[in-house]
Amino acid sequence: MTRKSIVIIGAGLGGLSAAISLAAKGYQVTVCEKNSHAGGRLNILEKDGYSFDLGPSIIILPQLFRSLFSRAGKIMEDYVTFVPVEPQWRNFFEDGTQFDICGDLTLMEKALSELPGGSEGYFDFVEYSRRLYNFSREAYFEEGLENTLDIMKRHNPLAVWRGTDFPRTVQAGVNRFVKSPYLREVLGFFVKYVGSSSYAAPAVLNLMLYSQLGWGLWYVKDGMYELARGLERLAWELGVEIRLNTEVTAVSTSASRVTTVSLADGTDLSPDLVVSNLEVIPAYRDLMGEDDQHLKTLKKFRPACSGLVVHLGVDTVYPSLAHHNFFYSESTKDHFATIFDREELPKDPTTYVVSPTVSNPALAPEGHSIIKILPHVPPIPEDGSVPDYDALLERVLTKLERMGLKDLRQHIVTRDVLTPFDIQRLYRSNRGAIYGVVSDMHDNWGFKAPRHSTKYSNLYFTGGSVNPGPGTPMVTLCGQLVADAIAKDWPTD
Ligand SMILES: Cc1cc2nc3c(=O)[nH]c(=O)nc-3n(C[C@H](O)[C@H](O)[C@H](O)COP(=O)(O)OP(=O)(O)OC[C@H]3O[C@@H](n4cnc5c(N)ncnc54)[C@H](O)[C@@H]3O)c2cc1C
């Protein structure tokens, strides 16, 4: 008896999750990864005594990782250990106000009681977020439904309306419940988990707060890259072959099937099925040479924002920083409009700052720390021009020094900067997006491209450009959903 063979293009988290889930079901799986490491955007750089996690810094919804290990009959803690991050978010405002979002209820009550102007409506918003989460968990995550029509067929219209807060945006949903200008900024900014604008993304994404509070915010013991190592080890144990430094250069088709996967070294593979962890648009355009007519049907799956990803090794420790921090713009509305509507570099970006050495000082030499700075920026301009990222970085450093990170520039010992062009080069993401497809109520109502190709019967996609979307938990779930779909459509012999 021969097992059905599957080639997975890319060993990002979405690819590894699909590989593990498929191998656990008995398929013969080969993963081709162009880079020298597995994990994709979950990437690491060791430099001058600092260990920089170049991609994700935190994790929510740990149960979606645990379920991947259970599928293989394994216990997650034997491979990777998650440690809680508390406070979850530390928020800094230009007027000097500082406010923490905490998982611990006592700490949260205290933070809310100290917020200037009051915090009325916060817990009503939490309950609302819970309602949205529970609806999406059932329809979108567990049943795996991928468009409005399918959801309407399975759920009564009133439940869909209430469960998605149709037809509001994220920000309108926030503003319904809270009046505090600080809370409006903070709760609206949760949409950063999917690289979108709170003024354009559908309100259902307000499920994010409860996704974080309900199951906690986590970091990976010894650094985020340990998650990639754990998944890579599990994949090998299940018999998956992971070929690193192996670039796929083309995927050939015949009628409604994909037939051959061609590698840069001239080898051709002829699997029964292909799963692309490369995003949908670059896969169809660059590997399959699809015509403009087909690509046009994918236009609604525009890239989410990119980022200027700056890692600093500094010879001091800033006690005011938590692990996970946000330095807000004077106007987040303007910040979103600049990035998403005008597609320009923001003048005063809300800036995400991570200091993983708060959780694990061993990542830097003694008395030193790591400061990761991540202002969001538009994806690579379509006209090919190169925005002035250096000037943006200077503006951000000035802002951070003004808002409490005194003399930051003088303390820099080493640094690494990734622009959207580097992100595209490293992971081949569409225009250097860091979170796959943008969630926009006019374009796609928050849905991403379908996991099963609408054109080729034996081609599937996994990762941030397809449902349920970007972020480490979602792409990990995606790989599991893809394996279930393949097992249904193409059962093992
Ligand atoms: C700076 C940054 C910060 C982030 N922060 C967070 C965070 O804190 N929390 C969180 O949950 N998420 C975060 N994310 C998002 C998260 O990292 C991604 O959503 C997720 O890792 C994407 O996984 P993926 O499998 O979809 O894609 P990828 O990780 O991009 O994997 C795709 C893989 O395919 C490979 N590939 C592409 N083309 C080819 C080819 N032709 N041949 C062979 N291989 C190919 C690529 O090399 C890559 O390894 C962050 C992302 C970035 C970049």
PDBQT file of the ligand as one rigid body, heavy atoms in Angstrom, charges set to zero:
ROOT
HETATM    1  C1  LIG A 501       8.125  41.282  13.223  1.00  0.00    +0.000 C 
HETATM    2  C2  LIG A 501       6.925  40.413  13.430  1.00  0.00    +0.000 A 
HETATM    3  C3  LIG A 501       6.304  40.395  14.668  1.00  0.00    +0.000 A 
HETATM    4  C4  LIG A 501       5.211  39.568  14.892  1.00  0.00    +0.000 A 
HETATM    5  N1  LIG A 501       4.676  39.497  16.140  1.00  0.00    +0.000 NA
HETATM    6  C5  LIG A 501       3.761  38.550  16.418  1.00  0.00    +0.000 A 
HETATM    7  C6  LIG A 501       3.408  38.269  17.770  1.00  0.00    +0.000 A 
HETATM    8  O1  LIG A 501       3.945  38.861  18.714  1.00  0.00    +0.000 OA
HETATM    9  N2  LIG A 501       2.482  37.286  17.994  1.00  0.00    +0.000 N 
HETATM   10  C7  LIG A 501       1.920  36.561  16.965  1.00  0.00    +0.000 A 
HETATM   11  O2  LIG A 501       1.103  35.677  17.220  1.00  0.00    +0.000 OA
HETATM   12  N3  LIG A 501       2.256  36.804  15.672  1.00  0.00    +0.000 NA
HETATM   13  C8  LIG A 501       3.174  37.755  15.376  1.00  0.00    +0.000 A 
HETATM   14  N4  LIG A 501       3.587  37.959  14.087  1.00  0.00    +0.000 N 
HETATM   15  C9  LIG A 501       2.882  37.268  12.994  1.00  0.00    +0.000 C 
HETATM   16  C10 LIG A 501       3.316  35.824  12.860  1.00  0.00    +0.000 C 
HETATM   17  O3  LIG A 501       4.715  35.737  12.928  1.00  0.00    +0.000 OA
HETATM   18  C11 LIG A 501       2.861  35.281  11.525  1.00  0.00    +0.000 C 
HETATM   19  O4  LIG A 501       1.460  35.479  11.346  1.00  0.00    +0.000 OA
HETATM   20  C12 LIG A 501       3.141  33.794  11.368  1.00  0.00    +0.000 C 
HETATM   21  O5  LIG A 501       4.383  33.414  11.923  1.00  0.00    +0.000 OA
HETATM   22  C13 LIG A 501       3.127  33.502   9.894  1.00  0.00    +0.000 C 
HETATM   23  O6  LIG A 501       3.312  32.128   9.688  1.00  0.00    +0.000 OA
HETATM   24  P1  LIG A 501       3.079  31.523   8.246  1.00  0.00    +0.000 P 
HETATM   25  O7  LIG A 501       3.292  30.072   8.369  1.00  0.00    +0.000 OA
HETATM   26  O8  LIG A 501       1.794  31.995   7.685  1.00  0.00    +0.000 OA
HETATM   27  O9  LIG A 501       4.181  32.212   7.296  1.00  0.00    +0.000 OA
HETATM   28  P2  LIG A 501       5.763  32.268   7.313  1.00  0.00    +0.000 P 
HETATM   29  O10 LIG A 501       6.280  32.235   8.681  1.00  0.00    +0.000 OA
HETATM   30  O11 LIG A 501       6.148  33.433   6.471  1.00  0.00    +0.000 OA
HETATM   31  O12 LIG A 501       6.197  30.939   6.570  1.00  0.00    +0.000 OA
HETATM   32  C14 LIG A 501       6.263  30.819   5.174  1.00  0.00    +0.000 C 
HETATM   33  C15 LIG A 501       7.518  30.030   4.864  1.00  0.00    +0.000 C 
HETATM   34  O13 LIG A 501       7.538  29.721   3.470  1.00  0.00    +0.000 OA
HETATM   35  C16 LIG A 501       8.884  29.834   3.029  1.00  0.00    +0.000 C 
HETATM   36  N5  LIG A 501       8.861  30.007   1.577  1.00  0.00    +0.000 N 
HETATM   37  C17 LIG A 501       8.329  31.055   0.887  1.00  0.00    +0.000 A 
HETATM   38  N6  LIG A 501       8.494  30.856  -0.435  1.00  0.00    +0.000 NA
HETATM   39  C18 LIG A 501       9.132  29.674  -0.576  1.00  0.00    +0.000 A 
HETATM   40  C19 LIG A 501       9.574  28.924  -1.720  1.00  0.00    +0.000 A 
HETATM   41  N7  LIG A 501       9.368  29.380  -2.962  1.00  0.00    +0.000 N 
HETATM   42  N8  LIG A 501      10.195  27.753  -1.509  1.00  0.00    +0.000 NA
HETATM   43  C20 LIG A 501      10.392  27.278  -0.245  1.00  0.00    +0.000 A 
HETATM   44  N9  LIG A 501      10.005  27.947   0.863  1.00  0.00    +0.000 NA
HETATM   45  C21 LIG A 501       9.369  29.125   0.691  1.00  0.00    +0.000 A 
HETATM   46  C22 LIG A 501       9.396  31.044   3.771  1.00  0.00    +0.000 C 
HETATM   47  O14 LIG A 501      10.809  31.070   3.785  1.00  0.00    +0.000 OA
HETATM   48  C23 LIG A 501       8.784  30.824   5.157  1.00  0.00    +0.000 C 
HETATM   49  O15 LIG A 501       9.637  30.049   5.971  1.00  0.00    +0.000 OA
HETATM   50  C24 LIG A 501       4.690  38.772  13.829  1.00  0.00    +0.000 A 
HETATM   51  C25 LIG A 501       5.324  38.793  12.578  1.00  0.00    +0.000 A 
HETATM   52  C26 LIG A 501       6.437  39.579  12.381  1.00  0.00    +0.000 A 
HETATM   53  C27 LIG A 501       7.148  39.534  11.040  1.00  0.00    +0.000 C 
ENDROOT
TORSDOF 0
